[in-house]
Amino acid sequence: MANSTQHTVVIIGTGFGGTMTGLTLAREFKKQNDAHPEQPPKTILMLERGTWWTTPAGTVQDKEVRTYDFLHKDKKQPVQYWSSQNHFKGFIDIVTRCLRRGGNKDGLFDMATLGWKWPLSMFFRSDGVSILRASGVGGGSLVYSNITIRPPDLIFKDPRWPLTWTDDKRHYYYNLARHAIGYGVVSARADTKDNLPYVGETLPPKKVNPGLSNIVTRTARLDPHWHVGQPSPFNSRGTKQIIVNRPPGPDQSNALWIDRARVFQTAVSELTHDFGAVDLAISDVTPENVPLGRTEPPADYPLQTSVNYCERQGRCNVGCLPGARYTLNKQLMTAILGKPDPAKPGENLPADFKNISLEPLAEVDFIQALPDGGYAIHYDQQNLDEYAKNGKGRSSRKTLFADNVIVAAGCLGTNEIMLRSRQKGLPNLSDEVGCGFSTNGDYVAFLERTKERVRLTRGPVTTSFAHFNTNDTGEDLDPNKPKFHTLEDNGVPPALVPLLGVGLPLIRSLAKGRNRWLFLIWAVFWWALKQAWLFFRAPFVNNLKRQEMFKSDDEVAANIMCVVGMGREAAKGQFRLGGFRQTSLRVKRTDNLRFHEDPVYKDIEGSLDKLAEKLRAEDDDTGKFINPFLTNIFRRFKVDSINLTHPLGGCRMAKDVHSGVVDEYGRVFYKAQPGEDHRFYRGLYIADGAIIPTALGVNPTLTISALSLRIADKIVEELND
């Protein structure tokens, strides 16, 4: 075939699954290539459907914004800037440039509302889920909330989990995952494997990031005076909790907390004992394992000159302008391309590995098993030269060949690729492809008129968590029994605050599947209508009372609390390929319930009702948390949809081909025909959220990383056989 290339491993996707496996294999292959220079080198190619993303603002580590030129000019890579405006212009920039849809293949945000396409979506009910995912080098890390949190062990007691790891192995891989996210995969695989969780006077070798943080104070370097729980296998860093008996005041320690974190933790402390600050993949000024009061940082951690740190701008999900988040593109750039030399302007540091490469703007269609072993990967790629000149490029069909393939395209991407591959190139896949999809109990809700200011736009997007129904055994699937779930505070980027007053019409437009331009026009219309009324009214009444149009975004959102939930949902969804005028994937529950009718949502709503009692204004005894996707007006418009950011399953792990798609090591099952004795497609693996067989009830990043690192170890073992 034309345009063909041979590689030892091709990895589809650059998110947590792709990065954890890819950089592990790159390090292993480097050792093997160096030891046997006489043999053909082992190589890795990563395919990514999106482009590179970076900040347009000068940062502590990159004052001259050299990263963009390094990628664009030196390495000839397609690269985009984060949206940088923190008001309504920022929203327009996100919708027009950063939203992936139609011809805008290099967009960052991909909002998939499964069901009928526009305009039929205006007349037919959607499938009941709207899924926000990322498209870019680094995958979901580009838009996630930076949370590394481990699910309770009750999750793994569900009989659908086929894992055979021991308690010690489970603790090891979760600690390895914390290190791989907090410092870097290469560092985790270096000389620190016997020092997990890492403890040392200096930062570990081969680090890209300076370690996980708990960010709950208004600015960096303030002492939160929190209660620190004892380290445990569940949280090796120790859970940090507010000291709830000290009300905020000028002489009280809690006054130093971010308002949203203080208010949330104080309220949930009356509802559950299992709460605290989330471990964040974000740099703060003080690195992990350095005492908060210490004036001198470690010798290799020049505090004042080299560390990007959180500036509490509240825009984690739309792009961190200070560059403090540990997005995976940082690790991938350092490993594959190198980076600008901070000590020598105009010069670059070399890449860590020569055996791994990455092709952006490459969207995989399907995988084909070859008769003599190995695989052909069929994909469409934009012309990068045209993209560099025009910002767009024509797509051409390409085919490459590999001995081994790791599919890590995210839950939706992986399910779509595997469903198409079963039709076109992998006919012996399990009949269970697409089965076991879970919403992870994702839920978002707003409470207006809180009695205390929470300042929705200030801080990292999430600071704290609270677990509920922790006495859930995990084994009982009875829908009538309370299910484990998590609540977390959630900020809103300042660019979206102007839409808070016009949210329902706007969200309804988005959930109905309008195309990008109609959605933008609809948003501008409602925003302009509100602004026109404010402008008309303000001159007549501003002398009596300061008007909303003169308030900052921080003031507008000061007394609104946003909370997200996740819970032990039933995981009974089933994907299928879409047809004419339908989205490429369709989904439904196998028990004929709508997704929002899963019993876990009643449990989450019950906890939110109790939380609202603690938070709402004293003169409001009826205020409650509202999910804007599930209001009565939405149901009249047939838009009852759960909005997701953590889709799981569909290619779930299981004990055999009759109950799942992969085994616990991500090896893809082969449905043997009479006379065949194959159990697996040799050299074909899946390593991402699609293999998780149940809801986790927490953010899945750490679990996906732990499972992927375990899969990577198995791949290394099998390739060395």
QUIRA-V881807 format. One record per residue. N is the residue number from 1. RES is the residue in one small letter. SS is DSSP state (alpha for helix, beta for strand, coil for the rest). Layout:
n=N res=RES ss=SS
n=N res=RES ss=SS
This chain:
n=1 res=m ss=coil
n=2 res=a ss=coil
n=3 res=n ss=coil
n=4 res=s ss=coil
n=5 res=t ss=coil
n=6 res=q ss=beta
n=7 res=h ss=beta
n=8 res=t ss=beta
n=9 res=v ss=beta
n=10 res=v ss=beta
n=11 res=i ss=beta
n=12 res=i ss=beta
n=13 res=g ss=coil
n=14 res=t ss=coil
n=15 res=g ss=coil
n=16 res=f ss=alpha
n=17 res=g ss=alpha
n=18 res=g ss=alpha
n=19 res=t ss=alpha
n=20 res=m ss=alpha
n=21 res=t ss=alpha
n=22 res=g ss=alpha
n=23 res=l ss=alpha
n=24 res=t ss=alpha
n=25 res=l ss=alpha
n=26 res=a ss=alpha
n=27 res=r ss=alpha
n=28 res=e ss=alpha
n=29 res=f ss=alpha
n=30 res=k ss=alpha
n=31 res=k ss=alpha
n=32 res=q ss=alpha
n=33 res=n ss=alpha
n=34 res=d ss=alpha
n=35 res=a ss=alpha
n=36 res=h ss=coil
n=37 res=p ss=coil
n=38 res=e ss=coil
n=39 res=q ss=coil
n=40 res=p ss=coil
n=41 res=p ss=coil
n=42 res=k ss=coil
n=43 res=t ss=coil
n=44 res=i ss=beta
n=45 res=l ss=beta
n=46 res=m ss=beta
n=47 res=l ss=beta
n=48 res=e ss=coil
n=49 res=r ss=coil
n=50 res=g ss=coil
n=51 res=t ss=beta
n=52 res=w ss=beta
n=53 res=w ss=beta
n=54 res=t ss=beta
n=55 res=t ss=coil
n=56 res=p ss=coil
n=57 res=a ss=coil
n=58 res=g ss=coil
n=59 res=t ss=coil
n=60 res=v ss=coil
n=61 res=q ss=coil
n=62 res=d ss=coil
n=63 res=k ss=coil
n=64 res=e ss=coil
n=65 res=v ss=coil
n=66 res=r ss=alpha
n=67 res=t ss=alpha
n=68 res=y ss=alpha
n=69 res=d ss=alpha
n=70 res=f ss=alpha
n=71 res=l ss=alpha
n=72 res=h ss=alpha
n=73 res=k ss=alpha
n=74 res=d ss=alpha
n=75 res=k ss=coil
n=76 res=k ss=coil
n=77 res=q ss=coil
n=78 res=p ss=coil
n=79 res=v ss=beta
n=80 res=q ss=beta
n=81 res=y ss=beta
n=82 res=w ss=coil
n=83 res=s ss=coil
n=84 res=s ss=coil
n=85 res=q ss=coil
n=86 res=n ss=coil
n=87 res=h ss=coil
n=88 res=f ss=alpha
n=89 res=k ss=alpha
n=90 res=g ss=alpha
n=91 res=f ss=alpha
n=92 res=i ss=alpha
n=93 res=d ss=alpha
n=94 res=i ss=alpha
n=95 res=v ss=alpha
n=96 res=t ss=alpha
n=97 res=r ss=alpha
n=98 res=c ss=alpha
n=99 res=l ss=beta
n=100 res=r ss=coil
n=101 res=r ss=beta
n=102 res=g ss=coil
n=103 res=g ss=coil
n=104 res=n ss=beta
n=105 res=k ss=coil
n=106 res=d ss=coil
n=107 res=g ss=coil
n=108 res=l ss=coil
n=109 res=f ss=beta
n=110 res=d ss=beta
n=111 res=m ss=beta
n=112 res=a ss=beta
n=113 res=t ss=beta
n=114 res=l ss=coil
n=115 res=g ss=coil
n=116 res=w ss=beta
n=117 res=k ss=coil
n=118 res=w ss=coil
n=119 res=p ss=coil
n=120 res=l ss=alpha
n=121 res=s ss=alpha
n=122 res=m ss=alpha
n=123 res=f ss=coil
n=124 res=f ss=coil
n=125 res=r ss=coil
n=126 res=s ss=coil
n=127 res=d ss=coil
n=128 res=g ss=coil
n=129 res=v ss=beta
n=130 res=s ss=beta
n=131 res=i ss=beta
n=132 res=l ss=beta
n=133 res=r ss=beta
n=134 res=a ss=beta
n=135 res=s ss=coil
n=136 res=g ss=beta
n=137 res=v ss=coil
n=138 res=g ss=coil
n=139 res=g ss=alpha
n=140 res=g ss=alpha
n=141 res=s ss=alpha
n=142 res=l ss=alpha
n=143 res=v ss=coil
n=144 res=y ss=coil
n=145 res=s ss=coil
n=146 res=n ss=coil
n=147 res=i ss=beta
n=148 res=t ss=beta
n=149 res=i ss=coil
n=150 res=r ss=coil
n=151 res=p ss=coil
n=152 res=p ss=coil
n=153 res=d ss=alpha
n=154 res=l ss=alpha
n=155 res=i ss=alpha
n=156 res=f ss=alpha
n=157 res=k ss=alpha
n=158 res=d ss=coil
n=159 res=p ss=coil
n=160 res=r ss=coil
n=161 res=w ss=coil
n=162 res=p ss=coil
n=163 res=l ss=coil
n=164 res=t ss=coil
n=165 res=w ss=coil
n=166 res=t ss=coil
n=167 res=d ss=alpha
n=168 res=d ss=alpha
n=169 res=k ss=alpha
n=170 res=r ss=alpha
n=171 res=h ss=alpha
n=172 res=y ss=alpha
n=173 res=y ss=alpha
n=174 res=y ss=alpha
n=175 res=n ss=alpha
n=176 res=l ss=alpha
n=177 res=a ss=alpha
n=178 res=r ss=alpha
n=179 res=h ss=alpha
n=180 res=a ss=alpha
n=181 res=i ss=alpha
n=182 res=g ss=alpha
n=183 res=y ss=coil
n=184 res=g ss=coil
n=185 res=v ss=alpha
n=186 res=v ss=alpha
n=187 res=s ss=alpha
n=188 res=a ss=alpha
n=189 res=r ss=coil
n=190 res=a ss=coil
n=191 res=d ss=coil
n=192 res=t ss=coil
n=193 res=k ss=coil
n=194 res=d ss=coil
n=195 res=n ss=coil
n=196 res=l ss=coil
n=197 res=p ss=coil
n=198 res=y ss=coil
n=199 res=v ss=coil
n=200 res=g ss=coil
n=201 res=e ss=coil
n=202 res=t ss=coil
n=203 res=l ss=coil
n=204 res=p ss=coil
n=205 res=p ss=coil
n=206 res=k ss=coil
n=207 res=k ss=coil
n=208 res=v ss=coil
n=209 res=n ss=coil
n=210 res=p ss=coil
n=211 res=g ss=coil
n=212 res=l ss=coil
n=213 res=s ss=beta
n=214 res=n ss=coil
n=215 res=i ss=coil
n=216 res=v ss=coil
n=217 res=t ss=beta
n=218 res=r ss=coil
n=219 res=t ss=coil
n=220 res=a ss=coil
n=221 res=r ss=coil
n=222 res=l ss=coil
n=223 res=d ss=coil
n=224 res=p ss=coil
n=225 res=h ss=coil
n=226 res=w ss=coil
n=227 res=h ss=beta
n=228 res=v ss=beta
n=229 res=g ss=coil
n=230 res=q ss=coil
n=231 res=p ss=coil
n=232 res=s ss=coil
n=233 res=p ss=coil
n=234 res=f ss=coil
n=235 res=n ss=coil
n=236 res=s ss=coil
n=237 res=r ss=coil
n=238 res=g ss=coil
n=239 res=t ss=coil
n=240 res=k ss=beta
n=241 res=q ss=beta
n=242 res=i ss=coil
n=243 res=i ss=coil
n=244 res=v ss=coil
n=245 res=n ss=coil
n=246 res=r ss=coil
n=247 res=p ss=coil
n=248 res=p ss=coil
n=249 res=g ss=coil
n=250 res=p ss=coil
n=251 res=d ss=coil
n=252 res=q ss=coil
n=253 res=s ss=alpha
n=254 res=n ss=alpha
n=255 res=a ss=alpha
n=256 res=l ss=alpha
n=257 res=w ss=beta
n=258 res=i ss=coil
n=259 res=d ss=alpha
n=260 res=r ss=alpha
n=261 res=a ss=alpha
n=262 res=r ss=alpha
n=263 res=v ss=alpha
n=264 res=f ss=alpha
n=265 res=q ss=alpha
n=266 res=t ss=alpha
n=267 res=a ss=alpha
n=268 res=v ss=alpha
n=269 res=s ss=coil
n=270 res=e ss=coil
n=271 res=l ss=coil
n=272 res=t ss=coil
n=273 res=h ss=coil
n=274 res=d ss=coil
n=275 res=f ss=beta
n=276 res=g ss=beta
n=277 res=a ss=beta
n=278 res=v ss=coil
n=279 res=d ss=beta
n=280 res=l ss=beta
n=281 res=a ss=coil
n=282 res=i ss=beta
n=283 res=s ss=coil
n=284 res=d ss=coil
n=285 res=v ss=coil
n=286 res=t ss=coil
n=287 res=p ss=coil
n=288 res=e ss=coil
n=289 res=n ss=coil
n=290 res=v ss=coil
n=291 res=p ss=coil
n=292 res=l ss=coil
n=293 res=g ss=coil
n=294 res=r ss=coil
n=295 res=t ss=coil
n=296 res=e ss=coil
n=297 res=p ss=coil
n=298 res=p ss=coil
n=299 res=a ss=coil
n=300 res=d ss=coil
n=301 res=y ss=coil
n=302 res=p ss=coil
n=303 res=l ss=alpha
n=304 res=q ss=alpha
n=305 res=t ss=alpha
n=306 res=s ss=alpha
n=307 res=v ss=coil
n=308 res=n ss=coil
n=309 res=y ss=coil
n=310 res=c ss=coil
n=311 res=e ss=coil
n=312 res=r ss=coil
n=313 res=q ss=beta
n=314 res=g ss=coil
n=315 res=r ss=coil
n=316 res=c ss=alpha
n=317 res=n ss=alpha
n=318 res=v ss=alpha
n=319 res=g ss=coil
n=320 res=c ss=coil
n=321 res=l ss=coil
n=322 res=p ss=coil
n=323 res=g ss=coil
n=324 res=a ss=coil
n=325 res=r ss=beta
n=326 res=y ss=coil
n=327 res=t ss=coil
n=328 res=l ss=alpha
n=329 res=n ss=alpha
n=330 res=k ss=alpha
n=331 res=q ss=alpha
n=332 res=l ss=alpha
n=333 res=m ss=alpha
n=334 res=t ss=alpha
n=335 res=a ss=alpha
n=336 res=i ss=alpha
n=337 res=l ss=coil
n=338 res=g ss=coil
n=339 res=k ss=beta
n=340 res=p ss=beta
n=341 res=d ss=coil
n=342 res=p ss=coil
n=343 res=a ss=coil
n=344 res=k ss=coil
n=345 res=p ss=coil
n=346 res=g ss=coil
n=347 res=e ss=coil
n=348 res=n ss=beta
n=349 res=l ss=beta
n=350 res=p ss=coil
n=351 res=a ss=coil
n=352 res=d ss=coil
n=353 res=f ss=coil
n=354 res=k ss=coil
n=355 res=n ss=coil
n=356 res=i ss=beta
n=357 res=s ss=beta
n=358 res=l ss=beta
n=359 res=e ss=beta
n=360 res=p ss=coil
n=361 res=l ss=coil
n=362 res=a ss=beta
n=363 res=e ss=beta
n=364 res=v ss=beta
n=365 res=d ss=beta
n=366 res=f ss=beta
n=367 res=i ss=beta
n=368 res=q ss=beta
n=369 res=a ss=beta
n=370 res=l ss=coil
n=371 res=p ss=coil
n=372 res=d ss=coil
n=373 res=g ss=coil
n=374 res=g ss=coil
n=375 res=y ss=beta
n=376 res=a ss=beta
n=377 res=i ss=beta
n=378 res=h ss=beta
n=379 res=y ss=beta
n=380 res=d ss=beta
n=381 res=q ss=beta
n=382 res=q ss=beta
n=383 res=n ss=coil
n=384 res=l ss=alpha
n=385 res=d ss=alpha
n=386 res=e ss=alpha
n=387 res=y ss=alpha
n=388 res=a ss=alpha
n=389 res=k ss=alpha
n=390 res=n ss=alpha
n=391 res=g ss=coil
n=392 res=k ss=coil
n=393 res=g ss=coil
n=394 res=r ss=coil
n=395 res=s ss=beta
n=396 res=s ss=beta
n=397 res=r ss=beta
n=398 res=k ss=beta
n=399 res=t ss=beta
n=400 res=l ss=beta
n=401 res=f ss=beta
n=402 res=a ss=beta
n=403 res=d ss=beta
n=404 res=n ss=beta
n=405 res=v ss=beta
n=406 res=i ss=beta
n=407 res=v ss=beta
n=408 res=a ss=coil
n=409 res=a ss=coil
n=410 res=g ss=alpha
n=411 res=c ss=alpha
n=412 res=l ss=alpha
n=413 res=g ss=alpha
n=414 res=t ss=alpha
n=415 res=n ss=alpha
n=416 res=e ss=alpha
n=417 res=i ss=alpha
n=418 res=m ss=alpha
n=419 res=l ss=alpha
n=420 res=r ss=alpha
n=421 res=s ss=alpha
n=422 res=r ss=alpha
n=423 res=q ss=alpha
n=424 res=k ss=alpha
n=425 res=g ss=coil
n=426 res=l ss=coil
n=427 res=p ss=coil
n=428 res=n ss=coil
n=429 res=l ss=coil
n=430 res=s ss=coil
n=431 res=d ss=coil
n=432 res=e ss=coil
n=433 res=v ss=coil
n=434 res=g ss=coil
n=435 res=c ss=beta
n=436 res=g ss=beta
n=437 res=f ss=beta
n=438 res=s ss=beta
n=439 res=t ss=coil
n=440 res=n ss=coil
n=441 res=g ss=coil
n=442 res=d ss=coil
n=443 res=y ss=beta
n=444 res=v ss=beta
n=445 res=a ss=beta
n=446 res=f ss=beta
n=447 res=l ss=beta
n=448 res=e ss=beta
n=449 res=r ss=coil
n=450 res=t ss=beta
n=451 res=k ss=coil
n=452 res=e ss=coil
n=453 res=r ss=coil
n=454 res=v ss=coil
n=455 res=r ss=coil
n=456 res=l ss=coil
n=457 res=t ss=coil
n=458 res=r ss=coil
n=459 res=g ss=beta
n=460 res=p ss=coil
n=461 res=v ss=coil
n=462 res=t ss=coil
n=463 res=t ss=coil
n=464 res=s ss=beta
n=465 res=f ss=beta
n=466 res=a ss=beta
n=467 res=h ss=beta
n=468 res=f ss=beta
n=469 res=n ss=coil
n=470 res=t ss=coil
n=471 res=n ss=coil
n=472 res=d ss=coil
n=473 res=t ss=coil
n=474 res=g ss=coil
n=475 res=e ss=coil
n=476 res=d ss=coil
n=477 res=l ss=coil
n=478 res=d ss=coil
n=479 res=p ss=coil
n=480 res=n ss=coil
n=481 res=k ss=coil
n=482 res=p ss=coil
n=483 res=k ss=coil
n=484 res=f ss=coil
n=485 res=h ss=beta
n=486 res=t ss=beta
n=487 res=l ss=beta
n=488 res=e ss=beta
n=489 res=d ss=beta
n=490 res=n ss=coil
n=491 res=g ss=coil
n=492 res=v ss=coil
n=493 res=p ss=coil
n=494 res=p ss=alpha
n=495 res=a ss=alpha
n=496 res=l ss=alpha
n=497 res=v ss=alpha
n=498 res=p ss=coil
n=499 res=l ss=coil
n=500 res=l ss=alpha
n=501 res=g ss=alpha
n=502 res=v ss=alpha
n=503 res=g ss=alpha
n=504 res=l ss=alpha
n=505 res=p ss=alpha
n=506 res=l ss=alpha
n=507 res=i ss=alpha
n=508 res=r ss=alpha
n=509 res=s ss=alpha
n=510 res=l ss=alpha
n=511 res=a ss=alpha
n=512 res=k ss=coil
n=513 res=g ss=coil
n=514 res=r ss=coil
n=515 res=n ss=coil
n=516 res=r ss=alpha
n=517 res=w ss=alpha
n=518 res=l ss=alpha
n=519 res=f ss=alpha
n=520 res=l ss=alpha
n=521 res=i ss=alpha
n=522 res=w ss=alpha
n=523 res=a ss=alpha
n=524 res=v ss=alpha
n=525 res=f ss=alpha
n=526 res=w ss=alpha
n=527 res=w ss=alpha
n=528 res=a ss=alpha
n=529 res=l ss=alpha
n=530 res=k ss=alpha
n=531 res=q ss=alpha
n=532 res=a ss=alpha
n=533 res=w ss=alpha
n=534 res=l ss=alpha
n=535 res=f ss=alpha
n=536 res=f ss=alpha
n=537 res=r ss=alpha
n=538 res=a ss=alpha
n=539 res=p ss=alpha
n=540 res=f ss=alpha
n=541 res=v ss=alpha
n=542 res=n ss=coil
n=543 res=n ss=coil
n=544 res=l ss=coil
n=545 res=k ss=coil
n=546 res=r ss=coil
n=547 res=q ss=coil
n=548 res=e ss=alpha
n=549 res=m ss=alpha
n=550 res=f ss=alpha
n=551 res=k ss=coil
n=552 res=s ss=coil
n=553 res=d ss=alpha
n=554 res=d ss=alpha
n=555 res=e ss=alpha
n=556 res=v ss=alpha
n=557 res=a ss=coil
n=558 res=a ss=coil
n=559 res=n ss=coil
n=560 res=i ss=beta
n=561 res=m ss=beta
n=562 res=c ss=beta
n=563 res=v ss=beta
n=564 res=v ss=beta
n=565 res=g ss=beta
n=566 res=m ss=beta
n=567 res=g ss=beta
n=568 res=r ss=coil
n=569 res=e ss=coil
n=570 res=a ss=coil
n=571 res=a ss=coil
n=572 res=k ss=coil
n=573 res=g ss=beta
n=574 res=q ss=beta
n=575 res=f ss=beta
n=576 res=r ss=beta
n=577 res=l ss=beta
n=578 res=g ss=coil
n=579 res=g ss=coil
n=580 res=f ss=coil
n=581 res=r ss=coil
n=582 res=q ss=beta
n=583 res=t ss=coil
n=584 res=s ss=coil
n=585 res=l ss=beta
n=586 res=r ss=beta
n=587 res=v ss=beta
n=588 res=k ss=beta
n=589 res=r ss=beta
n=590 res=t ss=coil
n=591 res=d ss=coil
n=592 res=n ss=coil
n=593 res=l ss=coil
n=594 res=r ss=coil
n=595 res=f ss=alpha
n=596 res=h ss=alpha
n=597 res=e ss=alpha
n=598 res=d ss=coil
n=599 res=p ss=alpha
n=600 res=v ss=alpha
n=601 res=y ss=alpha
n=602 res=k ss=alpha
n=603 res=d ss=alpha
n=604 res=i ss=alpha
n=605 res=e ss=alpha
n=606 res=g ss=alpha
n=607 res=s ss=alpha
n=608 res=l ss=alpha
n=609 res=d ss=alpha
n=610 res=k ss=alpha
n=611 res=l ss=alpha
n=612 res=a ss=alpha
n=613 res=e ss=alpha
n=614 res=k ss=alpha
n=615 res=l ss=alpha
n=616 res=r ss=beta
n=617 res=a ss=coil
n=618 res=e ss=coil
n=619 res=d ss=coil
n=620 res=d ss=coil
n=621 res=d ss=coil
n=622 res=t ss=coil
n=623 res=g ss=coil
n=624 res=k ss=coil
n=625 res=f ss=coil
n=626 res=i ss=beta
n=627 res=n ss=coil
n=628 res=p ss=alpha
n=629 res=f ss=alpha
n=630 res=l ss=alpha
n=631 res=t ss=coil
n=632 res=n ss=alpha
n=633 res=i ss=alpha
n=634 res=f ss=alpha
n=635 res=r ss=alpha
n=636 res=r ss=alpha
n=637 res=f ss=coil
n=638 res=k ss=coil
n=639 res=v ss=coil
n=640 res=d ss=coil
n=641 res=s ss=coil
n=642 res=i ss=beta
n=643 res=n ss=beta
n=644 res=l ss=beta
n=645 res=t ss=coil
n=646 res=h ss=coil
n=647 res=p ss=coil
n=648 res=l ss=beta
n=649 res=g ss=beta
n=650 res=g ss=beta
n=651 res=c ss=beta
n=652 res=r ss=coil
n=653 res=m ss=beta
n=654 res=a ss=coil
n=655 res=k ss=coil
n=656 res=d ss=coil
n=657 res=v ss=coil
n=658 res=h ss=coil
n=659 res=s ss=coil
n=660 res=g ss=coil
n=661 res=v ss=coil
n=662 res=v ss=beta
n=663 res=d ss=coil
n=664 res=e ss=coil
n=665 res=y ss=coil
n=666 res=g ss=coil
n=667 res=r ss=beta
n=668 res=v ss=beta
n=669 res=f ss=beta
n=670 res=y ss=coil
n=671 res=k ss=coil
n=672 res=a ss=coil
n=673 res=q ss=coil
n=674 res=p ss=coil
n=675 res=g ss=coil
n=676 res=e ss=coil
n=677 res=d ss=coil
n=678 res=h ss=coil
n=679 res=r ss=coil
n=680 res=f ss=beta
n=681 res=y ss=beta
n=682 res=r ss=beta
n=683 res=g ss=beta
n=684 res=l ss=beta
n=685 res=y ss=beta
n=686 res=i ss=beta
n=687 res=a ss=coil
n=688 res=d ss=coil
n=689 res=g ss=alpha
n=690 res=a ss=alpha
n=691 res=i ss=alpha
n=692 res=i ss=coil
n=693 res=p ss=coil
n=694 res=t ss=coil
n=695 res=a ss=coil
n=696 res=l ss=coil
n=697 res=g ss=coil
n=698 res=v ss=coil
n=699 res=n ss=coil
n=700 res=p ss=coil
n=701 res=t ss=alpha
n=702 res=l ss=alpha
n=703 res=t ss=alpha
n=704 res=i ss=alpha
n=705 res=s ss=alpha
n=706 res=a ss=alpha
n=707 res=l ss=alpha
n=708 res=s ss=alpha
n=709 res=l ss=alpha
n=710 res=r ss=alpha
n=711 res=i ss=alpha
n=712 res=a ss=alpha
n=713 res=d ss=alpha
n=714 res=k ss=alpha
n=715 res=i ss=alpha
n=716 res=v ss=alpha
n=717 res=e ss=alpha
n=718 res=e ss=alpha
n=719 res=l ss=alpha
n=720 res=n ss=coil
n=721 res=d ss=coil
